Amino acid sequence: MSARLVVTGLSIGDTSTRPYREEYDAVLTIGDRAGVVDDDVRHRHIVWRGDGVDVPALNAAVQWVGIQWTSSKRVLVRCTDGPAIPALVVALVFTDLGAHLDEAMATVADELNNTPYSDYLRN
């Protein structure tokens, strides 16, 4: 999967997406390995523990992405397990910034629908 621009400055993808400095200022990689990132690109790696929702990792991811994106950084959120967890992170960033949950989920519906993470958001 290549990265998908969700809204201006915020993209989601998997770790096959190589973040080049021409495209991104900040990259969050979620999973067991950090992946490759160009020099001069701010990078944070968060290990996701277990098969369900790792709440401490999720909270750290949402906070970091929110700070980067609201600071006008071009941000890529990617995961070794595909785009569902990045979609969850992006939906929660939107709700933290005041979006209604349904609106936030609709923005990342293709990646989030029919996953346990959509159920997590609704409960």
ROVEXPA-790015 format. One record per atom (N, C-alpha, C, O): x, y, z. Coordinates in steps of 0.05 Angstrom, whole numbers, plus 5000, padded with zeros to 4 digits. Example, Ala and Ser with C-alpha at 12.3 -4.5 7.8 and 13.67 -1.06 7.14 Angstrom:
% residues 2
526448865156
524649105156
526449345156
528549345169
525749555142
527349795143
525850015157
526850235161
END
This chain:
% residues 123
501749765000
500050005000
501850255000
503750265015
501250434984
502550694985
501050865006
498850795014
502251085014
500951255033
498551385021
498451444997
496551445037
494151585028
493951845044
493951845069
493652065029
493252325042
490452335053
488552305037
490152365079
487552375092
486452655091
484252705081
488052835100
487453125098
490153265094
492253135096
490153515087
492553655081
494553615104
493953685127
496853515098
499053475117
498953225134
500653185151
496953055129
496752815146
496052575128
494052565115
497952375128
497652135112
497851885129
499051885150
496651665119
496951405132
497951205112
497551235088
499350995122
500350795105
501450555121
500950535145
502950395108
504350175122
507350225119
508150415107
508950045130
511850085130
513150045103
515550085100
511649965082
512749965055
512950245044
514350295024
511550435057
511650715049
514250835059
514550875083
516050905041
518551025050
518151325052
517451455032
518551435075
518151725078
520551895070
522651895083
520252035048
522352205038
521952485049
519752575053
524152625054
524052895065
522553095047
521553295057
522353035021
520853215004
517853195009
516353375002
516952965021
514152925025
513252955054
511053045059
515052885073
514252885101
516353025119
518753005113
515253145140
517053265160
517253095184
519253105199
515152925189
515052765213
513752495206
511752485191
514852275218
513752015213
513451865239
515251865256
511051745243
510651575266
510451295255
508751235238
512151115265
512050835257
511150675282
512250695303
508950525278
507850355299
508350065292
507749975270
509449915311
509949635306
512549535318
513749665334
513349295309
515649165321
518349265309
520449205321
518249405287
520749505276
520349795265
518149865258
522449945266
522150235260
521950295230
520650485222
523250135213
523150195185
525150405177
526550525194
525250465151
527150655140
525850935139
523550965131
527351135146
526551415145
528851575134
531151535143
528251755116
530351935106
531552105128
530252165148
534052185124
535252385142
533552635141
532252695122
533752785162
532253045165
529253015168
527853205167
528252765171
525452725177
525252645206
526452445215
523652795221
523252725249
521752455250
519752415236
522752275268
521652005269
521151925297
522851965315
518851795301
518351665327
517351385322
515651335304
518451195337
517650915335
516250835361
517350875382
513850725358
512350635382
511750335378
510650255357
512550175397
512049895396
509149845406
508349935427
507649695390
504849625397
504849345408
505649155395
503949315433
504049055446
501448915444
499349025451
501548665435
499148495434
497448535409
498148685391
495248385408
493548385385
491248595387
490148665367
490648675411
488348865414
489349155414
491449215401
487949325428
488749605430
490649635453
490049575476
493049725446
495149795466
494650085474
495650265461
493150125496
492250395503
494650585508
494550805498
496650505524
498950695527
500250765501
500951005497
500650575484
501850635458
500050815441
500950995428
497450755441
495550915426
495551205436
495551385420
495451245463
495451515474
497951665466
497851895459
500251535467
502851655459
502751735430
503751945422
501751555413
501551605384
499751845378
500552025362
497451845390
495552065385
496752335394
496452535379
497952335417
499152585426
501352685407
501452915400
503252505400
505452585383
504552675355
505452885346
502652525343
501652605317
500252875318
500553045301
498552905339
497153155342
498953395344
498453605332
501053365360
503053585363
504353645336
504653875329
505253445322
506653485297
504853615276
505553815263
502453505274
500553605253
499653885258
499454045240
498953945284
498054215290
500354425290
499854665292
502854325288
505154495285
505854525255
508154605248
503954465238
504254495209
506354315197
507554375176
506854085209
508553885198
506953705179
504653655183
508253605158
507053405140
507753135153
510053055154
505652995162
505952755179
505052505164
502952505151
506652295167
505852025158
505651855182
507451835199
503351715185
502951525206
502851245192
501151205175
504651075200
504850815187
505250595207
506050645230
504550345199
504650115218
505549865203
504949825180
507049705218
507949455206
505649255200
506049075184
503349295213
501049125209
499049235189
496849135187
499749445174
497849565155
496649825165
497549935185
494649915151
493550185156
491450215177
490550435182
490449995189
488250015208
489050165233
487550345242
491350105245
492150255269
492750545263
491950715278
494150615241
494450895234
491751035231
491451265239
489750895220
487151015217
485951075244
484651285248
486250895263
485250935290
486651175303
485251345315
489251195299
490751425310
489651685298
489051875313
489351695272
488351945259
485552015268
484952245273
483751815270
481051865280
481051995307
479552175313
482851885325
482951995352
484252275353
483552445370
486152325335
487252595333
485052795326
484753005338
483352715306
481152895298
479252945321
478353165325
478552735336
476652775358
477852945380
476553105393
480452905385
481853075405
481753365397
481753545414
481653415371
481653695361
478753795357
478354015346
476753645365
474053745365
472153625345
469853695344
473153445328
471353325308
469453125321
470152995342
467153095310
465252895320
466252625312
467552595291
465752415328
466852155324
466052045296
467751935282
463552075288
462651975262
464152105239
464851975220
464652365242
466152515221
469052415220
470052365198
470252375243
472952275245
473251995233
475051945218
471351825239
471351545229
470951545199
472051375184
469151715189
468651725160
471151805144
471451715121
472851965156
475252055142
477151825136
478651835117
477151625153
478951395150
477351135147
478350925154
474951155137
473150925136
474250685120
473950455128
475650735098
476650525081
478650345097
478750105093
480250465114
482250325129
481150215156
482250025166
479150345166
478150285193
475750095194
475549935213
474050105174
471649935174
472249645176
474249545166
470449505190
470649215194
473249125207
474348905201
474249285225
476649215241
475749235271
473849375277
477249105289
476649135317
477049425327
475949505348
478549585312
479049855320
476650035317
476350225332
474949985297
472450135294
470650085318
469350265328
470549835327
468949765351
470049905375
468549995392
472749915377
474050055400
473050345401
472450445423
473050475379
472250765378
469350805386
468650995399
467650615378
464750645384
464050575412
461950655422
465850445427
465150365455
466450535475
466050495499
END
